[in-house]
Amino acid sequence: MTDVPRKIDRRIERTQQLLAQALMDLIIERGYDTISIQDIADRANVSRTTFYLHYKDKDDLLYRSVTQIYDELIASHKGLQPIEAAESDYATVTCNDGDFRHVAEYADFYRVMLSKQGSMEFTLRVLSYLTQAMMPSLTERSEKLGTEPNVPLEMISAFLAGAQVGVTKWWLENGNDQKYSSEDVAKMHFFLALFGMRWALGEAKSEAAE
């Protein structure tokens, strides 16, 4: 007997979408800390009871909403990560700028959440999520090349996750998203992670980054 896929309750999905959008709108308008459950419920035009049927608190709503977006984003470009590129021809690498296009789409939200008006809990959860999400590509690359990492892969993944959050904050906080496109910043981030500080400071040249 085959399992019958469970149908998604459209009413539940709709309510969750309304709550997620209400929270994001309020974050942009007022910052995160000042928002109450009642504020979110009122903006979504639902009751507090309805809110608690879906989420335990606003942290839960925020993280689950953003995680869903990240899951969809990663699934959309799985297998296209620049970290998996062949070492012999970095000059022809086309960096996947999907992550930064996502940031640009939600720029106002990230400007707030990565500022003093945001949430440290959110930032830490995003760092943890990105660290875990990058591990499969790093593991696959190491196995494919047959190399022995000089530092634990978990450390490399955490380093890359921290770098991505830091670059995102820099890109947005001073309007750098208007100066550099998502593709520009993805390439700079990629080559910085790949070739390191000496390349970034102009002390070492790389044809691939020219």
C-alpha positions as CSV (number, residue, x, y, z in Angstrom):
1,M,0.0,0.0,0.0
2,T,1.5,3.3,-1.1
3,D,1.5,6.3,1.1
4,V,-0.8,9.1,0.0
5,P,0.9,12.5,0.2
6,R,-0.8,14.6,2.8
7,K,-2.5,17.6,1.3
8,I,-1.4,21.0,2.6
9,D,-4.2,22.8,4.4
10,R,-4.4,26.1,2.4
11,R,-6.0,27.9,5.3
12,I,-3.0,27.0,7.6
13,E,-0.6,28.0,4.9
14,R,-2.4,31.3,4.3
15,T,-2.4,32.1,8.0
16,Q,1.3,31.4,8.3
17,Q,2.1,33.6,5.3
18,L,0.0,36.4,6.7
19,L,1.8,36.2,10.1
20,A,5.2,36.0,8.5
21,Q,4.5,39.0,6.3
22,A,3.1,40.9,9.2
23,L,6.2,40.4,11.3
24,M,8.6,41.4,8.4
25,D,6.6,44.5,7.7
26,L,6.6,45.5,11.4
27,I,10.4,44.8,11.7
28,I,11.1,47.2,8.9
29,E,8.8,49.8,10.4
30,R,9.7,49.6,14.1
31,G,12.6,47.2,14.7
32,Y,12.3,43.8,16.2
33,D,12.4,44.2,20.0
34,T,9.4,46.6,20.2
35,I,7.1,44.2,18.4
36,S,4.5,42.2,20.5
37,I,2.5,39.1,19.6
38,Q,-0.6,41.3,19.7
39,D,1.0,43.7,17.1
40,I,1.7,40.8,14.8
41,A,-1.8,39.3,15.2
42,D,-3.4,42.7,14.6
43,R,-1.4,43.3,11.5
44,A,-2.2,39.9,10.1
45,N,-5.9,40.3,11.1
46,V,-6.0,37.2,13.3
47,S,-6.4,36.5,17.0
48,R,-3.6,35.9,19.5
49,T,-5.1,32.4,20.0
50,T,-4.6,31.8,16.3
51,F,-1.0,32.9,16.5
52,Y,-0.3,30.5,19.3
53,L,-1.8,27.6,17.3
54,H,1.1,28.0,14.8
55,Y,4.0,29.5,16.8
56,K,5.2,29.5,20.4
57,D,6.6,33.1,20.2
58,K,7.8,35.7,17.7
59,D,11.3,34.2,17.7
60,D,9.8,30.9,16.5
61,L,7.8,32.7,13.8
62,L,10.8,34.6,12.6
63,Y,13.2,31.7,12.5
64,R,10.8,29.3,10.9
65,S,9.8,31.8,8.2
66,V,13.4,32.7,7.3
67,T,14.5,29.1,7.4
68,Q,11.8,28.2,4.9
69,I,13.1,30.9,2.6
70,Y,16.7,29.7,3.0
71,D,15.7,26.1,2.4
72,E,14.0,27.1,-0.9
73,L,17.0,29.2,-1.9
74,I,19.6,26.5,-1.3
75,A,17.4,23.9,-3.1
76,S,17.1,26.3,-6.1
77,H,20.9,26.4,-6.7
78,K,22.0,23.1,-5.3
79,G,25.0,21.9,-7.2
80,L,25.9,25.3,-8.4
81,Q,28.0,26.5,-5.5
82,P,31.3,28.1,-6.6
83,I,33.1,26.2,-3.8
84,E,32.6,23.1,-6.0
85,A,34.4,24.6,-9.0
86,A,37.3,22.8,-10.7
87,E,40.6,24.1,-9.3
88,S,42.2,24.1,-12.8
89,D,40.1,27.0,-14.1
90,Y,39.0,29.5,-11.5
91,A,39.2,32.3,-14.1
92,T,36.0,31.0,-15.8
93,V,34.0,30.6,-12.6
94,T,30.6,32.2,-12.7
95,C,29.8,32.9,-9.1
96,N,26.3,32.0,-8.0
97,D,24.9,35.3,-6.7
98,G,21.6,33.7,-5.6
99,D,22.3,34.4,-1.9
100,F,23.0,38.0,-2.5
101,R,20.1,38.4,-4.8
102,H,18.0,37.1,-2.0
103,V,19.5,39.7,0.4
104,A,18.8,42.4,-2.1
105,E,15.1,41.3,-2.4
106,Y,14.8,41.5,1.4
107,A,17.2,44.4,1.9
108,D,15.1,46.5,4.2
109,F,14.5,43.5,6.5
110,Y,18.2,42.5,6.7
111,R,19.3,46.1,7.3
112,V,17.2,46.1,10.4
113,M,17.9,42.6,11.6
114,L,21.6,43.0,11.3
115,S,21.5,46.3,13.2
116,K,21.0,47.3,16.8
117,Q,17.3,47.2,16.2
118,G,17.5,43.5,15.2
119,S,18.0,40.3,17.2
120,M,21.2,38.6,18.3
121,E,19.2,35.4,18.6
122,F,18.3,35.7,15.0
123,T,21.9,36.3,13.9
124,L,23.2,33.4,15.9
125,R,20.5,31.1,14.4
126,V,21.3,32.3,10.9
127,L,25.0,31.6,11.5
128,S,24.2,28.1,12.8
129,Y,22.0,27.4,9.8
130,L,24.5,28.6,7.2
131,T,27.3,26.6,8.9
132,Q,25.3,23.4,8.6
133,A,24.1,24.2,5.1
134,M,27.7,24.7,3.8
135,M,29.0,21.4,5.2
136,P,27.8,19.1,2.4
137,S,29.5,21.1,-0.3
138,L,32.7,21.3,1.6
139,T,32.7,17.6,2.4
140,E,31.9,16.7,-1.2
141,R,34.7,18.9,-2.5
142,S,37.2,17.4,-0.1
143,E,36.2,13.9,-1.0
144,K,36.2,14.6,-4.7
145,L,39.7,16.1,-4.6
146,G,41.0,13.4,-2.2
147,T,42.6,16.1,0.1
148,E,43.1,16.1,3.8
149,P,41.9,19.4,5.3
150,N,44.4,21.3,7.4
151,V,41.7,22.5,9.7
152,P,38.3,20.8,10.6
153,L,35.7,21.2,7.9
154,E,33.3,22.5,10.6
155,M,35.7,25.4,11.3
156,I,35.9,26.2,7.6
157,S,32.1,26.1,7.3
158,A,31.8,28.4,10.4
159,F,34.3,30.8,8.9
160,L,32.5,31.0,5.6
161,A,29.1,31.5,7.4
162,G,30.5,34.3,9.5
163,A,32.1,35.9,6.4
164,Q,28.8,35.8,4.5
165,V,26.9,37.5,7.3
166,G,29.7,40.1,7.7
167,V,29.8,40.9,4.0
168,T,26.0,41.1,3.9
169,K,26.0,43.6,6.7
170,W,28.7,45.7,5.1
171,W,27.0,45.6,1.7
172,L,23.7,46.9,3.1
173,E,24.5,49.2,5.9
174,N,26.0,52.0,3.9
175,G,24.1,51.6,0.7
176,N,26.7,49.5,-0.9
177,D,24.0,47.4,-2.6
178,Q,23.5,50.5,-4.8
179,K,27.2,50.6,-5.7
180,Y,27.9,46.9,-6.2
181,S,25.5,44.4,-7.7
182,S,24.7,41.1,-6.2
183,E,27.0,39.5,-8.8
184,D,29.8,41.9,-7.9
185,V,29.7,41.2,-4.2
186,A,29.3,37.4,-4.7
187,K,32.5,37.4,-6.8
188,M,34.4,39.5,-4.3
189,H,33.2,37.4,-1.5
190,F,34.1,34.2,-3.3
191,F,37.7,35.2,-4.2
192,L,38.3,36.6,-0.8
193,A,37.3,33.3,0.7
194,L,39.3,31.4,-1.9
195,F,42.5,33.3,-2.0
196,G,42.5,35.1,1.4
197,M,43.9,38.2,2.8
198,R,47.1,38.6,0.8
199,W,45.0,38.7,-2.5
200,A,42.5,41.1,-1.0
201,L,45.2,43.5,0.2
202,G,46.9,43.4,-3.2
203,E,50.0,41.6,-1.9
204,A,49.5,38.5,-4.1
205,K,48.0,38.3,-7.6
206,S,45.7,35.7,-9.0
207,E,44.8,35.5,-12.6
208,A,41.5,34.0,-11.6
209,A,40.4,37.1,-9.8
210,E,41.5,39.6,-12.5
